[in-house]
Amino acid sequence: MGEFAIGQSVSRFEDPRLLRGGGRYVGDIVLPGMVFGYVLRSPHAHARIRSIDASKAKTSPGVLAVLTGADWQASGWGDLPVPGGLKRRDGNAFRPPYPALVKDRVRFAGDYVAFVVAESLIQAQDAAELIAVDYEPLPAVVSTAEATAEGAHRVWDQCPDNIGFVQLFGDKAATEAAFANAAHIAKHRFVINRVTAASMEPRGSIGDYNAAEDRYTIYTTLQRAHPFRTELAPILKVPESKIRVIAGDIGGSFGMKSAVYNEGTPSPASAPICKPACPPSPAISARWPASIARPPSMPTSPLCSRTPTRCGPIAAMVARRRPM
C-alpha cells in the first residue's frame, strides 16, 4: 500500500504549527506606524438617513479621518462588485448599487454608515460614538414571505416586487407531462432557517499605502487573492499592478470571505488620506457585528412535489423555492 490510500489515515502536516501558537492571522499583523479603523453600523433594519454630523468625531483625540457615504461618493471610488447575469421574469437584470459606505438609506441592521480611523482602536470606537446620525425608521421586510407579498415595502425602489432574479432549471414540458400521467403525487413543504457562517476568525483587512510607489498592499482574510485584486482595482481606481494582496493563515471562511467585502475596502482607501504618513489601517470585525453584517443564507420554505411510479422510482419532481 502506498503512502496515501483509501481507508488509510492521513496526518495533517499543518496542525503542529497552529497548535503551538505559530499561526499568523490578520489580527496578529503589526506594521510600523499602524493605525486602526472602526465601522459605525446602522441599528435599524431599514431607515432613511436624514443627516450625519461627524464634526465632534473628527476632533476627537487621536482621530485621523472620518469617512461617510457622502465622502465615499465624492471621492470617486467605485462600488463593490455585484453578481450579474441573472434576470427577472421581464428579461431585465437588476443590480443594486453597493457602495462600501451608504449615503442616504440603510437596508439591514449592521449596514455600513461611517468609517473612523484613529491612532488606537479605542479612540476610533470612542469617536464613532460621537457621530450623530439622524435616522428616519422605515418599515422593514424581515422575511422572504413578506418581501414578495402584494403591497410589500420595497427594499430597492428600482425593484418593485423585491425579486432580484428568477432562475429555472430542468425540462418544464417533460416534467408537466410526467405529473399529468402520474399515479400518485406527493407534496411536502420544507422549512429552512436562516444560516450564516461562524468562522473562527471574523472578516478583516489591513490596508497599507506606499506613497513613494503609489502602491497598495492588502493583508486580508479571503479565499481568492487574484480575483480579489481584480475586483478591488476598479473600486480604488488604480491598475491591478498597483495592488498586492496577501492572504496568510485564514481562520475559516465557508464562503463568506470570498467576495470583496466592505471591511476590505475602506481600510486601503483611507490610508492615503491619513496625512502625512499614510499609515496602514486595519479594520477587523468583532464577533457580534460580524454575525449580523455578513451575508447570510436567507430562510426559505421550498414546496416539493414528486410523482412516484407504480414500481417506486420517482418519475418527476418539482421544487419551488418559496419564501417563508
Secondary structure, DSSP 8 states (H G I E B T S, - for coil): --SS-TT-----SSHHHHHTT----GGG---TT--EEEEEE-SSSSEEEEEEE-HHHHTSTTEEEEEEHHHHHHHT--------S---TTS--------SS-SSEE-STT-EEEEEEESSHHHHHHHHTT-EEEEEE-----SHHHHHSTT---SSTT-TTS-------S-HHHHHHHHHT-S--EEEE--B--B----SS--EEEEEEETTTTEEEEEE--S-HHHHHHHHHHHHTS-GGGEEEE-------TTTTSS--GGGTHHHHHGGGSTTT---EEEE--HHHHHHHS--B--EEEEEEEEE-TTSSEEEEEEEEEE-
